[in-house]
């Protein structure tokens, strides 16, 4: 692994700062508070060629890897404008199609998605099946040459603005399979299909993406909507789940740096007892510790991304990156709030609104406890705990 970024990778990493010259943190917050998505910014990213980084050039992409996509997410986080739709779109929808789709599916979905003309969602979580995905109940029943989809999904990011979704459903019930990972099928869903309804979930987090409950009532699906093979979709999920952890790590290390940069600027300007508060070790040390942990997490994120692109099993590294980045970002934002004193809780300084978002990452898209259990079992060789 080469720690020196190429010229192209550096350009991707610095794109967030360039994008923020037009679509800055103030724009991000304004859209979020008005319940609107970052439509203009998303389209600009598509026009600039950053939504299809992992897609072949003939379908409108750049032919790069998760390493470059993670650099994009991290760089946008550095500018305070990272978006969860990079998880739902490029990582969880575009990339699986690019890797496992038929030529017809690639030609239909990828060019517009890479250009930012269409958006997508990823659907796996259900009200009674969060961490334990084996027990999802959403079921696609055979109906002639196609399927009828019934069930519900929960905490679906951007369902209202998505044109398509990659949906995980059972096509064979849990009690009928030999292995609990059998019987899953991935479907490419048109969100305008009859039989789909959705309800927003009120979340106490300032973000431009809305979470939804989505319901399916006899939604018709054809054979052309199956990604991969029927009943054998679970293995395909791993091509999405590790990138999801890597990208959420990149978002958190970026947001952590953004918070620390604001704290350092404030600590250099704010004077108490005739000296800037940044001169006092009580202020310096928490910021220095947080900075160290952010950079360590960033290194693990980059290692996991590099391994994924090399075809090396990176489940342990992806989970460690996700864990480390979430914890580091929480500590960084907390240190930044403390540095600002009372001002850290005001809207004017724009620090506190970061905390709920990074704190969410300790719980989602997979909670800290399951991450640590995975590391214990699969990295350290301890007995299975769940």
N, C-alpha and C positions, 0 to 999 in steps of 0.2 A: 504494500500500500504506500503510495506516494503522498506525503502530506502537503506538497506544494500543488496548489490548484493551477490548472491550465488557464490560458487566457480566456477560453470559452467558459470554463467553470467560474472564473472570477467575474465575468460579465453577468452570468446568471445570478450569482450570489449578490452582486451589487444592483441588480435590477429593482429590488424592493425600494432602495433609496431613490432611484430614478423615478419609479412609479409614484412614490410619495411626494414628489415635487408637484404633482397634479392632484393625486388622490391621497391626501395625508391623513394623519390620525384624526384630525377634526372632521374630515369627510366621513371617515369610518364610523366615528361616534355619532355624527348627525344622522347617517342612514340607519344605524342601529337603534337610536332612540325614537326614530319615526317609524320603526317597523318595516324598513325598506332594505332590500339587498343592495350590494355594491355593483349594480348593473353596468354602469359606465366603466368601472375599473375592470370588471370581468371581461367585457368585450375588448377593452384595450389590451389585456393580457393575451387574448386570443389573436388579435390582429398582430401583436408583436411576436407571436409564435411560442408562447410559454405554457400553453395548456396541453400541448401534445409532445412534451419532451421525451416520453417513453414510447412514442409511436413511430412506425416506419415513415420515412419521408414521402413515400408514394400515397400515403393516406393523410398527409398534411402535418406530420410530426417532425421531430428532430432526430429520432433514432438514438437517443441517449438512454440514461438509466435512472434508477431511483436515487442514486447519489446526486445527480443534477437536480432532480425534483425536490429532494431534501434541502439542497442549497437554496433553491428558490423559496421554499417555505421559511427557512431560517432567515434568509435575507429580508423577506417581507416582515417577519416578526421583529427583526432589528429596527424596522421603521414603524412598528406598531400597527401594521395593516394586514397581518396574516388572516387567511380566511379558511374556515372549516370545509368550504366547498372544494378545496383542493384535495381533501380526503375523499369526499363523496364522488367527485368527478374524475380527475386524472388518476388517482390511486385505486379507487374501488369500482370504477366503471370502465373508463377508457382503457386502462392497462390490461385488465382481464380479457376484454374483447380483442385487443391487439395481440395477445398471447394465445388465446384459446378459441377465438371466433372463427367462423367459416369465412371464406373470401367475401361472400355476400353480406354477412353481418359487418365485417370490417368496412366494406365500401359504403354501407348504409349509415352506420353510426359514427364512424371516426372522423371524417373530414369536417362535418359541422361542429362536432364536439371540440376538436382541436382549434377550430376558428373562434370558439366562444359563442357560436350561434345557437347552440343547444346546451342545456345543463342536465345534470343527472343526480340521482340519489342512490343510496345503498340501503337495503332493507334486510335486516336479520333479526334484530331485537323484538321481543314480544312481551306483553304484560306479564306472562308467567314463565318466560324463558329469556333471561338476560344473560348472565354468565354461563348458564347451562344451556347452550344452543342445541344440544341433542334433543331437548324436549319441546322444540317449536311445534306448534299445532297448525300453522297455516299450511293448507293442503291443496295440491293440484291434482284433481281426479281426472283420469283418462276420459276423454269424450270424443269418440271417433278417432280422427287423426291428430286431435289436439287435446286440450285440457280445460277444466273449469277450476278457477282459483277461488278459494274461500278462506277467510281468516282475518288476522289483523297484525299490524306491526306498530311498534312504539319507539319514540325518540328518533324519528326519521328526520335528519337534517335537511332543510330546504325542500321538503316534499312539495310545497306549494309552487315553487319556481322551477321544479324539475320537469323536463320534457320526457325523460326516460328514467328507469331505475333498474338496477341489478338486484333481483329479489331471490332470497333463499327460501325454498319451500320443501316440504316433504312430498314425495310422490309414492312412497311406501311408508306405512306407519311404523313407529318405533317397535311395536310388539311383533312386527312381521319380518324384521331384519335380523340377519345373523350377527352383524356387528353394528353397534349404535351409530357409527359414522356412515353406514349405508343408508340408502333411501332418500338422499338429499338431491335436489335438482336446482340449478341456477337458471333463472328466467330473465330475459330482457323485456321489460314491461313498458308499454306506452302509457304514460300517466294520464292520457286523455281517454283511456278505454272506459266504456260503460261499466258501471258496477264498482267504481272506486270513489270512496268518500274519505274526507280527512277532517280532523279537528285539531286546532293548535293546542299545544301544551304550554301553559304559562310557566316560564323559567325566570328565576330571579337573577339573571345574568345579562349584562349589556353586551349584545352581539348582533351582528347584522343577519345571522341565520336563525330561522325559527324552527322549533322542534314540533313534530306532528305525530298524532295517532292516525294511522291509515287503515281503512277497512276495505275488504274485498268481498263482493257478493256476486258469485258466479261470473267472474271476469274471464272472458274467453282468451285462450292462448293457443297459438299454433305451434307446430313443430319448429318453425323458423325462429321462435322466441326462446328456444332452449340453447343455453350456452354450454358447450361440452356434451356430455352424455347424460341421459336420464338415469337417476338413482346414483350417479357417481360424481356429484358436484362438490362433495365435501373437500376433497383434495385440492380442487381448484381454489377453494377459499384461502388456502395458505399463501397463495400468490398475492392475495390482497391484504391479509391480516398483518403480516410482517411489515409491508410498506406502510400500513396504517399506523403502526406503533412508531416506525421510524419518522414519519412525517409529523406526528403529534409531538415527538421529541424535538424536532426542528422548530416547530412553532413555539414551544416552551422556552428553548434556549434563546430564541430570538426575542420573545417578549421579556425574558429575564434581562437580556442586555439592554433592551429599550428602557426598562424601569431603572436599571443601574445607571445608565447614561444620564437620565433625568435627575437622579439622586446626586450624582457627582457634580453636575452643573449647579444644582441648588446648593450643595455643600461648599462649593467654591465661592458662591456669591453671598450666602447668608452669614452675617457676622453676629457673634455674641461675645461679650467681654473682649472687644477690640480685635478679634481674630475670626477668620472664617471657620464655621463649625467643622469643615472638612479637615482642619488641623488637629482635631481632638481624636484620640485613639478610640474613644467610645463610639464615634461615628465611623471612623476609618475601618476598624476591624470587621464589623458585620458586613460592610460593603465588600471588603477584600475577600472574606470567606465566601460570600455569595458569588462573587466574580470567579473565584477559583472553581467552585462547584458547577457553575454554568459552563465553563470551558471544558471541564472534565466530561460533563454530560454530552457536550457537543462532539468531543472526540469519539465517544462511544457510539453516538448517532452516526457519525461518518464511517466508523468501522463497520457497523451493521449494514449500512447502505452499500458500502464497497463489497462486502461479502455477498449480499443479495445479488448484486450485478455480476459477481464472479460465479454464481451458481453454487455457492457454499451455504450449507445450512446455517442460518443466522437467527434461529428462534431465540436462543439464549441472549445473544447480543441485542436483538431488537427489543426484547422485554427489559433488559437491563438499561438500555437507552431510554425507553419510555419511563421507567421508574425514576432513573437518575434525573432526567430533565424535568419531570413534574415536581419532584422534591426541590430541585435547585431553583426552579422558577418561583415556587411558593416562597422560598426563603429570600430570593432576590427582591420580589415585590414587597414582601414584608419589611425588609431592610430599607427599601426605598421609601415606604410609607413612614417608617420611624424616623428616617433622616429628615423628612419634610415636617415632622411634628404635626401640629394641628392642620397645617396646609395639605398634608397628605390625604386628608379626608374630604377636601373640597373638590368640586367639579372643575374649578379653574385650573388646578395643577394636573388633573388627569392621571392620577396614580392609582387611586383606590379602585376605579372601575376595572383595572387589570386583575385584581385579586380573585374575584369569583371565577373568572375564566380560567386562570391557571390552576386554581383550586379544583375546578371540575376535572382537570386532567389527572388528578390522583384517583378519581373514581371512574372516569370514562376515557376512551371507549372500552377499557377493561380495568377493573379495580386493582388497586395496589396489592391487595391480599392474594389474588389469583396470580398476579405477576410474580410475586415472591415465591408462591408455591411452585410455579413453573420453573423458576430458577433453581429452587431447592431440589426438585426432582430431576429435571432434565440436564442441568449443568453440574450440580454437586453430587447427584447420585443418592439423595435421601429418599426414604419411602414415600409413595404417593399419599397425599393427604386428603384428596377429594375425589 
